[in-house]
Amino acid sequence: MDSMAGDTHLGGEDVDNRMINRFIAEFKCKYKKDIRENKRAVYHLCTACERAEHSLSSNTQASIEVDLLYEEIDFYTSVTHAQFEELNADLFHGTLDSVVKALWDA
């Protein structure tokens, strides 16, 4: 190995958190309720976001569907691959910068 570079603090959890925060904000906007303090609701939203991320690897759109997410409110929404990329563009560009640096240093 001639060279290596990267951000040891960057990972899939960063991408997950961006998705989760986006949909927490959407839920708050739609229903005027903040689910952040409800661990069960955040867990179920996190699980739905992870499924959506996997779906976006082979589809252009994914659904987020959580029955009874918070205070008996069902939460249904979707995300496109383009929205996902835009949401995480800075993270992806940072990763590419590390690849370029490693290649340059090699």
C-alpha positions as CSV (number, residue, x, y, z in Angstrom):
1,M,0.0,0.0,0.0
2,D,1.5,3.3,-1.1
3,S,-1.0,5.7,0.4
4,M,-4.1,6.1,2.4
5,A,-6.3,9.0,3.4
6,G,-9.8,9.5,4.8
7,D,-12.0,10.8,7.6
8,T,-12.1,8.2,10.3
9,H,-15.2,9.8,11.8
10,L,-17.3,9.6,8.6
11,G,-19.5,6.6,8.2
12,G,-22.9,5.3,7.3
13,E,-24.3,6.6,10.6
14,D,-23.7,10.1,9.3
15,V,-25.9,9.4,6.3
16,D,-28.5,7.7,8.5
17,N,-28.6,10.8,10.8
18,R,-29.2,13.1,7.8
19,M,-32.2,11.1,6.7
20,I,-33.6,10.8,10.2
21,N,-33.2,14.5,10.9
22,R,-34.9,15.4,7.6
23,F,-37.9,13.3,8.4
24,I,-38.1,14.4,12.0
25,A,-38.3,18.0,10.6
26,E,-40.9,16.9,8.0
27,F,-43.1,15.3,10.7
28,K,-42.8,18.4,12.9
29,C,-43.8,20.6,10.0
30,K,-46.8,18.5,9.1
31,Y,-48.1,17.7,12.6
32,K,-46.5,20.3,14.8
33,K,-45.1,17.6,17.0
34,D,-41.4,16.9,17.8
35,I,-40.6,13.2,18.1
36,R,-37.0,13.6,19.2
37,E,-37.7,12.8,22.9
38,N,-39.6,9.6,22.1
39,K,-37.0,6.9,21.7
40,R,-39.5,4.4,20.3
41,A,-40.6,6.8,17.6
42,V,-37.0,7.7,16.6
43,Y,-36.1,4.0,16.5
44,H,-39.0,3.2,14.2
45,L,-38.2,6.1,12.0
46,C,-34.5,5.1,11.9
47,T,-35.4,1.6,10.8
48,A,-37.7,2.9,8.1
49,C,-34.9,5.3,6.9
50,E,-32.4,2.4,6.7
51,R,-34.9,0.4,4.6
52,A,-35.4,3.4,2.3
53,E,-31.6,3.8,1.9
54,H,-31.3,0.2,0.8
55,S,-34.2,0.6,-1.6
56,L,-32.6,3.7,-3.1
57,S,-29.5,1.6,-4.1
58,S,-31.6,0.0,-6.8
59,N,-34.7,2.3,-7.2
60,T,-35.2,6.0,-8.0
61,Q,-37.7,6.5,-5.1
62,A,-38.3,4.9,-1.7
63,S,-41.2,5.0,0.7
64,I,-41.0,5.8,4.4
65,E,-44.0,4.2,6.1
66,V,-44.4,4.0,9.9
67,D,-47.7,3.2,11.4
68,L,-48.5,4.9,14.7
69,L,-45.1,6.7,14.7
70,Y,-46.1,9.2,17.4
71,E,-49.2,9.8,19.4
72,E,-51.2,7.5,17.1
73,I,-50.1,9.4,14.0
74,D,-49.2,7.3,10.9
75,F,-46.3,8.8,9.0
76,Y,-46.0,8.2,5.3
77,T,-43.6,10.0,2.9
78,S,-41.1,9.3,0.3
79,V,-37.6,10.2,-0.8
80,T,-36.1,10.2,-4.3
81,H,-32.5,9.2,-5.1
82,A,-31.8,12.8,-6.2
83,Q,-33.1,14.1,-2.8
84,F,-30.9,11.6,-1.0
85,E,-27.9,12.6,-2.9
86,E,-28.6,16.3,-2.4
87,L,-29.0,15.7,1.4
88,N,-25.6,14.0,1.6
89,A,-23.7,15.8,-1.1
90,D,-21.1,17.3,1.2
91,L,-20.4,13.9,2.8
92,F,-20.0,12.3,-0.6
93,H,-17.8,15.0,-1.9
94,G,-15.6,14.8,1.3
95,T,-15.2,11.1,0.6
96,L,-14.2,11.8,-3.0
97,D,-11.7,14.3,-1.8
98,S,-10.1,11.6,0.4
99,V,-9.9,9.3,-2.6
100,V,-8.2,11.9,-4.7
101,K,-5.7,12.7,-1.9
102,A,-4.8,9.0,-1.6
103,L,-4.3,8.7,-5.3
104,W,-2.3,11.9,-5.4
105,D,-0.1,10.7,-2.5
106,A,0.5,7.2,-4.0
